[in-house]
Every structure is written in C-alpha cells, then in structure tokens.
Amino acid sequence: MPNVTPYNNTDSKKEQVAKMFDNIAFRYDFLNGLLSLGIHKGWRKKCVAKLISLQPKQILDVATGTADFAIECAKLKPQKIIGIDISEGMMQFGREKLKKLKLDNLIELKQGDAETIDFVDNSFDAIVVGFGVRNFENLEKGLKNLFRILKPGGSLVILEFSYPRKFPVKQFYTFYFSFVTPTIGKLFSKDSRAYSYLPESVKAFPDNEKFVEILNNCGYKNSNFKSLSFGISAMYEAKKQ
Ligand SMILES: C[S@@+](CC[C@H](N)C(=O)[O-])C[C@H]1O[C@@H](n2cnc3c(N)ncnc32)[C@H](O)[C@@H]1O
C-alpha cells in the first residue's frame, strides 16, 4: 500500500493520524453527517446486524473515535464494550456523548493502538472497526493483533470506504471527494489537509477482494465483503476459528 500520510512530513504515519484527528475532533461528527448526508449511520447499522446471531458479550470497537460504532453496538445488549483509539481528542467528544446517552457504564473508551494493544489472547467475542484500518500504520500488524485478542468463534466486522469503479458513480465520487469534501472540510475543520488526505488514503487502500486476501493472510477464515451504497463503502466480515 503506498505510504499516504496526512501531512507528508517526517513524523510517523501514526503520529500524523493522531494529530489530524485531534485537530478535527471538534467538527468530526458534524462533518460526517454533512459530507455523507447521514448515510454513514445506516452503514454502521448494517455492520451491527451481522453480529446479532453471535450475541457477543465482550465487544471491542477499534479506532472508536467519537464512539458512534460502540454506541450502535450497545443495541446488541453485550456485558461490556471497550473502545480504543490513538486520538485522545476524538475520545473526549465520545465520552461526552456516552455520558449524555447514559452509556458510560457499558462503554469504556481507552487510549490504545490496534497494532500494539496488549489485551490478553482470546478476550473479545466481536471486534468492530469503522473507518480505522485505512489509517493504520502497519495494516497487517494491526489485523494480526486483533486476531490474537479475538476469541475462537468470534467475528471481526470492518467498515471502510472503498473506491467505486463503475460509471457514473466513479465520476461523481471523484468530483465529490476531490473538490466538495476538501473544500467543505477545510472550511469547517480548519485543517487544510484532513479532508484531502481522505480521498488520497481511500484510493491507496487495498479494498474489496484485495482486503479479503489480506484478512485471510492474517489468519481469519470465511472472510468476505459486501459493497455498500454503489461501492463507496464496504463491509467486511471475518472469523477466527
Ligand atoms: C475516521 S475515524 C473513525 C471513527 C469511528 N470509528 C467512526 O466510525 O466514525 C478514524 C479513527 O481511527 C483512529 N486510528 C487510526 N489508527 C489507529 C490505530 N492504529 N489504533 C487505534 N485507532 C486508530 C484515529 O485516531 C481516528 O479516531
């Protein structure tokens, strides 16, 4: 995967990603709603529906950000949800939301890196990652670490942007992501790079079949994907046997 980073400077990708999300945290939820016209909520619902039959008790939301995926997972009525993220700024907004929703006993947000987090082996029945894997510094290291902490029989569900290939969605998407998203993002978030990094990182990301192959290489079984909203996003599911 080409090394696309937020600020193209000498800091590690991880440092740059954490800084970028700290910078845009105060506008993240607002811009998510505005730029996706609210579609992102339906995508998370679809992912959570994949986990209903598993009835997971212990859930990990990786790259939790402002905790939207963790909040959606609360509908599964688990015993505990832990959210981890490398951006403390994003989680501060997440914690405020959890308090307002009275979910702060069920959902706990902790500073943590998917690639190195040291939960004991076989800890979680289900792991979800929303728009996070594209930002990992070392994708395979992160996926292998998540495999280690997933229980046998458990599921990993990943939601990530993908690059549409078909006319006319591809053309509309290229226009929207290359001009509309960076302009609105820059205006509201005050970070001139964050919303240009977004389309660049989506284009560089090994999506769909390629990502399924990476999941298989990392030890997962029955890995599969489903394109969402004409291919602008994809939902991946993988199992640990
Ligand atoms: C686009 S936000 C997604 C937030 C949330 N999951 C959602 O669905 O809206 C991506 C998040 O991934 C986090 N992130 C990136 N690399 C990470 C890593 N290696 N470990 C944990 N979190 C990471 C960022 O700090 C950021 O908060």
The ligand as a Gaussian input file, in Angstrom:
#p B3LYP/6-31G(d) Opt

LIG

0 1
 C      -12.335000       8.204000      10.605000
 S      -12.159000       7.968000      12.340000
 C      -13.386000       6.750000      12.661000
 C      -14.074000       6.899000      13.977000
 C      -15.230000       5.948000      14.220000
 N      -14.799000       4.558000      14.232000
 C      -16.374000       6.110000      13.243000
 O      -16.892000       5.085000      12.762000
 O      -16.780000       7.245000      12.987000
 C      -10.669000       7.013000      12.380000
 C      -10.100000       6.846000      13.771000
 O       -9.069000       5.848000      13.711000
 C       -8.130000       6.146000      14.724000
 N       -6.922000       5.335000      14.498000
 C       -6.086000       5.380000      13.454000
 N       -5.100000       4.479000      13.582000
 C       -5.335000       3.817000      14.747000
 C       -4.699000       2.751000      15.427000
 N       -3.569000       2.201000      14.952000
 N       -5.238000       2.292000      16.576000
 C       -6.364000       2.870000      17.087000
 N       -7.012000       3.884000      16.498000
 C       -6.519000       4.358000      15.337000
 C       -7.992000       7.658000      14.569000
 O       -7.379000       8.271000      15.672000
 C       -9.445000       8.092000      14.354000
 O      -10.087000       8.449000      15.547000

